[in-house]
């Protein structure tokens, strides 16, 4: 059963169509990427899912139906506009937020101790939040998202403000949550993080889903018209190749439309002076795909 | 614990533990006690404790009657003629002396001699009591006591059956005390609510909160928490007042005979809760619409005026507690609390007005909290941008 089903979602604010037609599903045990340029409708989609806004059209099913207060307690949400009570102590605030999610104080206190230790905030537990650095506040937000042990984790730019060490730690935490069967939706602009973490993605542009599926499949689908080659020989004149670039011993070849990469490989092997040590379809980065798809859909 | 009460408890602790709250809560009663104490000390030290002399040419006054009075706290000293009395006055042995001519009480006229300042009211009154005591001494004891106590006027209201007498001074004092307390509570509550909304805006916690509880739970819990804060503040003020009254009781005869008007206090408690909820609701809505704390406080100041308007029209209400304006204020939700308090203390309020006023107040308060929760929800998601009145009304309509 899907944890989330979003079907043909639409929402406008006055004359602004924030979300026009967005659909996707998310299942337990996966990290799902919600991607899109600024103003694409990602945050509005998340707010619609969290029942902060009501949709104009479309349907949202969370844990098999409408979002009730009980179901909200099973969700950990790290919103785009985030904040904590700055004048309060870290421990007081996090305990309060966990109790609002239905965790009793004793359990919350016990879990909080473990999370503070893990995220290296134990010494700051009695400090006012406004005295913490931006990175520490971000880690505190992540604790607030996870302290009540949610089944569904919705995180908007989770690595914002974190140094590489803490970014790695937080990625590890999300991997563990996925391994534990939790459902994670992540919205971010950091494509390398999406590539590293997400199983599937949906790309939203101008309020519409323009790309949706498994990350590997998407990359494969965009990989058909280029190859990467390593070896010895003259690879500059190969039939069917549109352009050739070489750097650090690696050749990147753009193929003409309709050229079969297998035919190119056979052609290369027929030349006795050529020694091929690596031949693979060039997979574009998600970053490239993002730019390409968004550019195309804007035309 | 229920989420609603969790929010209330958290809000209460958050506000009560603030240094500003502790200071304002303690400083007001301490300051008032200090001022009253100082005034009492100054008054006590300035009072002339020297005897009051008199020359009785009627030969009718018996000083032993005065000396046998248990509450005779002013010493009276007889002189045989004006010359000896004047000598005592000039020597500073007495503060002043009266001379009763032989014809007294026809006419009822005496002469008073003093050097710089006349005797104070208590001393003067003591001499009046002494003279009166002598003239009624031969009468029947019951009649004598009645004459000494003076007339006891009791006003009975035909509608409610309530009685008012000069002995029940507490009836007169309480409406003004309640007015003061409500004034403080109104100012505090509106200030706190605006602050709470500003905190939520500034800290950008709205989305996290809205995914944990409903806007009504959030606003309702905060309102109850702040009600607790206001009641704590009022409790401390009330306790100070009770202690003050207990201290003053031995010295003020009216306080000894005063009866606590429980019905009045009960009615005021019934009106206070919805009145507080109404203030809180309005302030939350205002705080959600305006972009910052400063503008919120300005608008709140104007709206507070709607709640304390009866104070400015006190003279009209006192002169005629059943005037059309007083009735209108009784029925209008924002002015209901103070008007009912003043009218009930000074006269009576017909039951239909009381009931209608309470129902209107409760309905308005419920609507205010309901509307506030919705406007708050929309306003918080604007993140620092002002919410237009049109959007606020649309938020209510769409809900």
Interface residues (C-beta under 8 A of the other chain):
Chain A: X47 X50 X51 X52 X69 X72 X73 X75 X77 X79 X81 X82 X83 X84 X85 X86 X87 X88 X96 X97 X99 X100 X101 X144
Chain B: X1 X3 X6 X7 X10 X14 X199 X202 X203 X204 X205 X206 X207 X208 X209 X210 X211 X212 X213 X214 X381 X383
